[in-house]
Amino acid sequence: MIIFFDLTALYDHLTGIERYAMNISKNVIFLHPENYYILAFKEEVHSFFLEFIGLSNIRIDVLPKKNKLIFQQWSLLKYLKHIEADYYCFLSFVSPFFFSKKGIVNTIHDLTPWDFPQSMKKKMALYGKITIKRAACNSQIIDTVSEFSMNRIIECLGVPKDKISVVYNGLSSQFIPCDSFDINHSTLKKYGINGNYLLCLSTLEPRKNIKLLIQAYLDLRKEQLINCKLVLAGRKGWKLEDALGVGEETVKDIIVTGFIDDEDLPVIYRGADAFVFPSLYEGFGIPIIEAMSQETVVISSNSSSLLEVGGKAALYFENNSLKDLKKTIIKLYSMSEKSKRKYINLGLKQCQKFNWSLEAEKYYNAINRI
């Protein structure tokens, strides 16, 4: 059996959808070496896959980079016309609009262009709707990352349930819970972090609702109800400046770290008083389980898939409610150590439900339904 994986999106940047593509594809290859695999990269082989170079059951193709839209809809399409495989797997972004062969498996992570179009530029929202609709029609199996996203795909796109497979995200190896949870203060210093802090880690863009968290934090500081810093970690996204337009007096208390190296992420989670995830909309929400794995209490909005991912292990607040977010943060800081430990233990159990190897096997079984 020949399986093609599109891994070209890994060159541009690494967010949740690219990490999903990396881990599902690599684990499928490890679990099923009896197959022949074709891996497509842009510009260079990603370091995560260097160990596969030269293996007899793996072909690696590297395509020259171009403008993202031109690459996705022209360069990739032209390349795919010469690829013969049993399955064509697109784990990050959906297949090119005009690509049509048997065995297409598209992953649709969420329906942001329908559910939260204001978080995107208008042209990109329209582009997203067009390409996702086409992918839904053109796929033999649709993969998605949560029951929430599956239900939205059924409702918005009219896809029958038996055509959809839910394959969750998992915990990467550096987040596997361990007995020792020492905090490396030199790592914190690397990102300008010191003292107690609340942490929010995500792509810093409107959909993540950073502005609400900043306002809640400033109010609580002004009211002298908390005494900590706020760390905003992650890649800077669209309209970040608008979200951070909060005044010069807050610069010393709000730390914007930028992108965090993978090996440093566990320490950044571990050092926080709590991890706050105020997102308005998520297909999955992997930072929640990452934080839980590092014995950090999670405060999350109750939107979209987040109740599904966090289970009973998170403190939830009403989506987009400033009042309820402030109330939940105050609740955290007034909790006894015994109560905190209860949430930490629940979090350790919850995060272990999400395993890349198990999810990759689910993905493999799903595509074999074709």
C-alpha positions in Angstrom: 0.0 0.0 0.0 1.2 3.5 -0.9 0.4 6.4 1.4 1.2 10.1 0.5 1.6 12.7 3.2 1.5 16.4 2.4 4.0 18.0 4.9 4.7 21.1 2.9 3.0 23.4 5.5 5.8 22.6 8.1 8.2 25.0 6.3 6.1 28.2 6.9 5.5 27.9 10.7 4.5 25.5 13.4 1.1 25.9 15.0 -1.2 23.3 16.3 -2.3 22.1 12.8 1.3 21.6 11.6 2.2 19.7 14.8 -0.8 17.5 14.2 0.5 16.7 10.7 4.0 16.0 12.0 2.9 13.6 14.7 0.1 11.7 13.0 2.2 11.0 9.9 5.4 10.0 11.8 3.5 7.7 14.1 1.6 6.1 11.2 5.0 5.4 9.6 6.4 3.9 12.8 3.4 1.7 13.4 3.0 0.4 9.8 6.5 0.0 8.2 5.0 -2.6 5.8 3.6 0.3 3.7 5.4 2.5 1.2 5.3 6.2 2.0 5.7 9.4 -0.1 6.5 12.5 2.0 6.3 16.0 0.4 8.2 18.9 1.9 8.7 22.5 0.9 12.2 23.8 0.4 13.8 21.4 2.9 13.2 18.2 4.8 11.9 19.1 8.2 14.3 18.1 11.0 11.5 16.0 12.6 11.8 13.6 9.6 15.5 13.5 9.0 15.8 9.9 10.3 13.6 8.7 7.4 16.1 9.8 4.7 17.5 6.8 2.8 14.9 4.2 4.1 13.8 1.8 1.4 10.1 2.2 2.1 10.1 6.0 2.1 10.4 8.4 -0.8 11.0 12.1 0.1 10.3 14.9 -2.3 11.3 18.5 -1.7 9.4 21.2 -3.6 10.7 24.7 -4.2 9.0 27.4 -2.1 6.7 30.0 -3.7 4.0 32.4 -2.5 1.8 30.3 -0.2 -1.4 30.6 -2.3 0.4 29.9 -5.6 2.3 27.0 -4.0 -0.9 25.4 -2.5 -3.1 25.8 -5.6 -0.6 25.5 -8.4 2.8 24.1 -7.5 1.5 21.4 -5.2 -1.3 20.5 -7.7 1.2 20.2 -10.5 3.4 17.9 -8.4 0.5 15.7 -7.3 -0.6 14.9 -10.9 2.6 12.7 -11.1 2.1 11.0 -7.7 0.4 7.6 -7.7 -0.8 6.5 -4.3 -3.6 4.6 -2.6 -4.2 7.3 -0.1 -3.5 11.1 -0.4 -3.4 12.5 3.2 -3.6 16.3 3.8 -3.2 16.7 7.6 -2.6 20.5 7.9 -4.4 22.3 5.1 -6.9 20.7 2.7 -6.0 19.4 -0.8 -5.6 21.8 -3.7 -9.0 22.9 -5.2 -8.5 21.1 -8.6 -6.9 17.9 -7.2 -9.2 15.0 -7.7 -8.2 11.3 -7.3 -9.5 8.3 -5.4 -8.2 8.0 -1.9 -8.2 11.7 -0.7 -8.3 12.1 3.0 -8.6 15.7 4.2 -8.3 16.9 7.7 -10.6 19.8 8.6 -9.5 21.1 12.0 -12.3 23.6 12.5 -14.8 25.7 10.6 -13.5 29.2 11.5 -14.6 30.8 8.2 -18.2 29.9 9.2 -18.1 30.1 13.0 -15.7 33.0 13.5 -15.0 34.8 10.2 -14.2 38.1 12.0 -10.9 36.5 13.2 -9.7 36.4 9.6 -9.2 38.8 6.7 -12.3 38.8 4.5 -10.5 37.3 1.5 -9.0 34.5 3.6 -12.4 33.7 5.1 -13.9 33.4 1.6 -10.9 31.4 0.4 -11.3 29.1 3.4 -15.0 28.5 2.7 -14.4 27.7 -0.9 -11.5 25.3 -0.4 -13.1 23.5 2.6 -16.4 23.0 0.8 -14.5 21.5 -2.1 -12.5 19.3 0.2 -15.6 18.0 1.9 -17.0 17.0 -1.5 -13.7 15.6 -2.8 -12.7 13.5 0.2 -13.5 9.9 0.6 -12.8 10.3 4.3 -12.8 13.5 6.3 -10.6 13.6 9.4 -11.2 16.1 12.2 -9.9 16.7 15.7 -12.9 16.8 18.0 -16.5 15.8 18.3 -17.3 19.5 18.3 -15.7 20.0 14.9 -17.3 16.8 13.6 -20.8 18.1 14.5 -20.1 21.5 12.9 -18.9 19.8 9.7 -22.2 17.8 9.6 -24.3 20.9 10.3 -22.5 23.4 7.9 -21.4 21.1 5.1 -24.0 18.4 5.1 -21.4 15.6 5.4 -22.8 12.3 6.6 -21.4 11.2 9.9 -20.1 7.9 8.6 -17.7 9.8 6.3 -16.0 11.6 9.2 -13.4 10.2 11.6 -12.4 12.0 14.9 -8.7 11.8 15.6 -7.6 13.9 18.5 -4.3 15.6 19.1 -1.8 14.0 21.5 0.9 15.0 23.9 4.4 15.3 22.4 7.2 13.5 24.1 8.6 16.5 26.0 5.2 16.8 27.8 4.9 13.2 29.1 4.3 13.6 32.8 7.3 12.6 35.0 8.1 12.4 38.7 10.4 15.4 38.8 9.0 18.8 38.1 11.9 21.1 38.8 11.7 24.6 37.4 14.7 25.7 35.4 14.9 29.4 36.3 17.6 30.0 33.6 14.9 29.0 31.0 12.5 31.5 32.5 15.2 34.2 32.4 15.8 33.5 28.7 12.3 34.8 28.0 12.4 37.7 30.5 10.2 35.9 33.1 10.6 36.3 36.8 8.4 36.0 39.8 4.8 34.7 39.9 2.8 34.8 36.6 -0.3 33.8 34.8 0.4 32.2 31.5 -1.4 32.3 28.1 0.3 30.5 25.3 -1.2 30.5 21.7 -0.8 32.4 18.5 -1.5 35.9 19.6 -4.5 36.9 17.4 -8.1 38.1 17.9 -9.7 34.6 18.0 -7.6 33.7 21.1 -9.3 36.6 22.9 -6.1 37.9 24.4 -7.7 41.4 24.8 -10.2 40.0 27.3 -7.5 38.4 29.4 -5.4 41.6 29.4 -8.4 43.6 30.6 -9.2 41.1 33.3 -5.6 41.1 34.5 -5.4 45.0 34.5 -8.7 45.2 36.5 -7.6 42.7 39.1 -4.2 44.4 39.5 -5.9 47.8 39.8 -8.3 46.4 42.4 -5.2 44.9 44.2 -6.8 41.4 44.1 -3.8 39.7 42.5 -0.1 40.4 42.6 1.5 38.6 39.7 2.7 39.2 36.1 1.0 38.1 32.9 3.0 36.2 30.3 1.8 36.1 26.7 3.7 33.4 24.9 3.5 32.4 21.3 3.8 33.5 17.7 2.5 37.0 16.9 -0.6 36.8 14.7 -3.0 39.1 13.0 -4.0 42.3 14.8 -1.8 41.7 17.8 -1.2 45.4 18.2 -4.9 46.0 18.6 -5.1 43.3 21.3 -2.1 44.8 23.2 -3.2 48.4 23.0 -3.5 48.7 26.8 -1.2 51.6 27.8 2.5 52.0 28.5 2.0 51.6 32.3 1.5 47.9 31.9 4.7 47.0 30.0 6.6 46.0 33.1 3.8 43.6 34.2 2.8 42.1 30.8 5.6 40.0 29.2 5.2 39.1 25.5 7.8 36.4 24.9 7.3 35.7 21.2 7.8 32.1 20.0 8.9 29.6 22.6 11.4 26.9 21.6 9.8 23.4 22.0 12.3 22.2 24.5 11.5 25.2 26.8 7.7 24.9 26.7 7.4 22.4 29.7 9.3 24.8 32.0 7.2 27.8 30.9 4.0 25.9 31.7 5.4 24.5 34.9 6.5 27.8 36.3 3.0 29.4 36.0 0.5 29.9 38.8 -2.1 28.9 36.2 -2.5 28.6 32.5 -5.3 30.8 31.1 -6.9 29.9 27.8 -9.6 32.6 26.9 -10.0 31.5 23.3 -13.3 32.3 21.6 -13.1 29.3 19.2 -11.0 26.2 18.9 -11.1 23.0 16.9 -9.2 21.3 19.7 -7.0 23.4 22.0 -3.8 21.5 22.6 -2.2 24.0 25.1 -4.8 22.8 27.6 -3.5 19.3 27.8 0.1 20.5 27.6 -0.4 22.6 30.7 -2.1 19.9 32.6 0.8 17.5 31.9 3.1 19.9 33.7 0.9 20.0 36.8 -0.4 23.5 36.0 -4.0 24.4 36.8 -6.0 25.4 33.7 -8.5 28.2 33.4 -10.4 28.0 30.2 -13.4 29.5 28.4 -16.3 27.1 27.9 -16.4 27.7 24.1 -16.4 25.2 21.2 -14.3 22.1 21.8 -12.6 23.2 25.1 -15.1 21.5 27.5 -14.4 18.3 25.5 -10.7 18.6 25.8 -10.4 19.8 29.4 -13.1 17.5 30.8 -13.6 17.9 34.5 -10.0 18.9 35.1 -10.2 22.7 34.2 -11.7 25.7 35.8 -14.2 27.2 33.2 -15.5 30.7 32.7 -18.4 31.9 30.5 -17.1 32.5 27.0 -16.1 36.1 26.5 -17.3 37.2 29.9 -14.9 39.6 31.6 -16.8 39.4 34.9 -16.7 35.6 34.9 -13.0 35.4 33.9 -12.1 37.8 36.8 -14.2 35.7 39.2 -12.4 32.5 38.1 -8.9 34.0 38.5 -9.8 35.2 42.0 -11.2 31.7 42.7 -7.8 30.2 41.7 -5.8 32.5 44.0 -8.2 31.8 46.9 -8.0 28.0 46.6 -6.4 25.9 49.2 -3.4 23.7 48.2 -5.6 20.7 48.6 -8.1 22.0 46.1 -5.4 22.9 43.6 -3.9 19.4 44.0 -7.3 18.0 43.1 -7.4 19.9 39.8 -3.7 19.0 39.2 -4.4 15.3 39.6 -7.5 15.4 37.5 -5.4 17.2 34.8 -2.8 14.5 34.9 -5.4 11.9 34.2 -7.2 14.0 31.6 -4.1 14.7 29.5 -3.1 11.1 29.4 -6.2 10.3 27.3 -4.5 12.0 24.4 -1.7 9.9 22.9 -0.2 10.4 19.4 0.4 6.7 18.9 -3.1 5.7 19.7 -4.5 8.6 17.6 -2.3 7.7 14.7 -3.7 4.1 14.8 -7.2 5.5 14.7 -6.2 7.6 11.7 -4.8 4.6 9.9 -7.9 2.5 10.6 -10.0 5.4 9.3 -8.3 5.6 6.0 -8.5 1.9 5.6 -12.2 2.2 5.5 -11.9 3.6 2.0 
